[in-house]
Amino acid sequence: MKLHQTTEPLEVTASRLKGSIFQDVDMSGTSFEDVNLSGAQLTNVNLSGLRLSDACLANVAISDAALQGMTINGILVTDLLMAYEAQQPK
Protein backbone atom coordinates (compact mmCIF):
# COMPACT_ATOMS: atom_id res chain seq x y z
CA MET A 1 0.00 0.00 0.00
CA LYS A 2 1.34 3.40 -0.99
CA LEU A 3 0.78 6.18 1.55
CA HIS A 4 0.19 9.60 0.07
CA GLN A 5 0.22 12.84 2.02
CA THR A 6 -0.53 16.14 0.36
CA THR A 7 -2.00 19.51 1.11
CA GLU A 8 -2.84 20.08 -2.56
CA PRO A 9 -6.23 19.13 -4.06
CA LEU A 10 -6.29 15.81 -5.92
CA GLU A 11 -8.16 15.08 -9.12
CA VAL A 12 -8.93 11.37 -9.39
CA THR A 13 -10.80 10.00 -12.40
CA ALA A 14 -11.63 6.52 -13.69
CA SER A 15 -10.00 4.90 -10.66
CA ARG A 16 -10.68 1.83 -8.57
CA LEU A 17 -10.13 2.73 -4.92
CA LYS A 18 -12.05 -0.27 -3.53
CA GLY A 19 -10.82 -1.16 -0.07
CA SER A 20 -9.02 2.16 0.41
CA ILE A 21 -8.81 3.74 3.86
CA PHE A 22 -9.11 7.48 4.43
CA GLN A 23 -8.23 8.50 7.99
CA ASP A 24 -7.86 12.01 9.41
CA VAL A 25 -8.57 13.52 5.98
CA ASP A 26 -10.18 16.91 5.30
CA MET A 27 -12.45 16.56 2.25
CA SER A 28 -14.50 19.69 2.89
CA GLY A 29 -15.64 21.30 -0.33
CA THR A 30 -14.91 18.10 -2.29
CA SER A 31 -17.15 17.10 -5.18
CA PHE A 32 -18.08 13.48 -5.86
CA GLU A 33 -19.72 12.72 -9.21
CA ASP A 34 -20.63 9.27 -10.51
CA VAL A 35 -19.07 7.59 -7.44
CA ASN A 36 -19.96 4.16 -6.06
CA LEU A 37 -19.91 4.16 -2.25
CA SER A 38 -22.01 1.00 -1.87
CA GLY A 39 -20.91 -0.93 1.19
CA ALA A 40 -18.84 2.01 2.46
CA GLN A 41 -18.75 2.74 6.18
CA LEU A 42 -18.55 6.29 7.49
CA THR A 43 -17.76 6.70 11.19
CA ASN A 44 -17.26 9.92 13.14
CA VAL A 45 -17.76 12.10 10.06
CA ASN A 46 -18.95 15.68 9.72
CA LEU A 47 -21.49 15.82 6.89
CA SER A 48 -22.96 19.21 7.79
CA GLY A 49 -23.93 21.10 4.67
CA LEU A 50 -23.75 17.92 2.55
CA ARG A 51 -26.02 17.96 -0.50
CA LEU A 52 -27.13 14.69 -2.10
CA SER A 53 -29.03 14.60 -5.36
CA ASP A 54 -29.87 11.81 -7.76
CA ALA A 55 -28.66 9.36 -5.10
CA CYS A 56 -29.64 5.77 -4.38
CA LEU A 57 -30.12 5.46 -0.61
CA ALA A 58 -31.55 1.92 -0.66
CA ASN A 59 -30.66 0.04 2.54
CA VAL A 60 -28.83 3.03 4.06
CA ALA A 61 -28.72 2.89 7.87
CA ILE A 62 -28.20 6.03 9.97
CA SER A 63 -27.71 5.77 13.73
CA ASP A 64 -26.49 8.00 16.54
CA ALA A 65 -26.61 11.03 14.25
CA ALA A 66 -27.39 14.70 14.90
CA LEU A 67 -30.35 15.34 12.56
CA GLN A 68 -31.18 18.98 13.36
CA GLY A 69 -31.89 20.83 10.12
CA MET A 70 -31.63 17.68 7.96
CA THR A 71 -34.32 17.52 5.28
CA ILE A 72 -35.55 14.91 2.85
CA ASN A 73 -37.39 16.39 -0.12
CA GLY A 74 -37.70 19.63 1.85
CA ILE A 75 -39.24 18.01 4.97
CA LEU A 76 -37.37 18.18 8.27
CA VAL A 77 -36.33 14.68 9.31
CA THR A 78 -36.89 15.56 12.98
CA ASP A 79 -40.53 16.39 12.12
CA LEU A 80 -40.89 13.10 10.23
CA LEU A 81 -39.52 11.14 13.18
CA MET A 82 -41.76 13.02 15.62
CA ALA A 83 -44.83 12.22 13.49
CA TYR A 84 -43.78 8.58 13.22
CA GLU A 85 -43.24 8.25 16.98
CA ALA A 86 -46.63 9.87 17.66
CA GLN A 87 -48.30 7.13 15.59
CA GLN A 88 -46.63 4.27 17.46
CA PRO A 89 -48.71 2.33 20.03
CA LYS A 90 -47.91 3.20 23.60
WOBEL-V590928 format. One line per field, one symbol per residue. ss: DSSP state (H for helix, E for strand, C for the rest). A space follows every 50 residues. Layout:
ss=???
This chain:
ss=CCCCCCCCCCCCCCCCCCCCCCCCCCCCCCCCCCCCCCCCCCCCCCCCCC CCCCCCCCCCCCCCCCCCCCEECCEEHHHHHHHHHHHCCC
